[in-house]
């Protein structure tokens, strides 16, 4: 049997990494606040779910059902994420110092809270969320049916929605508000490994155990487009009523991500390990690229071009991020040869 080709997933994840950059740079803000909202605050919200869903799919498709070998595979995967997280935390310590992270009200408690849930820099939450989410879904996967796992993960997501984009609907329920305010003493957002990651990992795991989709590429593309439009409607309505506390979690992000994921499996593109590794480092290094682009623009007196013009700023940050990612992957490849 020929080995499956997941080149489409590689391209999708790379595009998702650039969507994360868009979320943090607002590429269309200089031209239209509305257009930028649709891209930076809505479309980009598919990016991290893509990471989680594809990770769940690729990990769970490899499991054999043997508890010992599966636990070894999980431990190996967790250690890989933990190592990456530790490197990322160290990389951003200088910026943490520059931004005053270690000044008041910094405490050991806030540090532990950030390490476990929120990340020590604004984008690093994804890595501990992956660890927690995988632990939750793997534990459910071993003890429950797939349908029960999806149901429990869905319930966690609903709880997360109430602390995120649907927070405002609880304002008449003091009891629920107090519960969530208590939660926010432990973590800053419900888009974390407890409430956000599990459903996307679970759907990826479920997809890994299903037969190949019989839908045509056009059907998956159409279903993605319909789901995306519904997500746009959802996001616009919620924001128009000032309901979100944060806006990372939407109901229709789930079907939009799923159909985009299924569609990407049908793209006839060649898989590329180097390209895949670039995506990881684009995600990790892009905030550093933002600082470098802004700093270089100020030194060269080109702020009007590379900072004020949001689209050129976004493109410059993408180029620098990709360049830094390519250099990092090259250095890692070279270092492996001397081990």
Secondary structure, DSSP 8 states (H G I E B T S, - for coil): ------HHHHHHHHHHHHHHHHHHH-TTTTT-HHHHIIIIIIGGGHHHHHHHHHHHHHHHTT--S-HHHHHHHHHHHHHHHHHHHHHHHHHTHHHHHHTTTTSTT--HHHHHHIIIII-SSTTTHHHHHHHHHHHHHHHHHHHS-HHHHHHHHHHHHHHHHHTTTTGGGGTT-HHHHHHHHHHTTT-S-SSSTTTTHHHHHHHHHHHHTS----S-HHHHHHHHHHHHHHHHHHHHHHHHTT--SS-S--STHHHHHHHHHHHHTT------HHHHHHHHHHHHHHHHHHHHHHHHHHHTT-HIIIIISHHHHHHHHHHHHHHHHHHHHHHHHHHHHT-
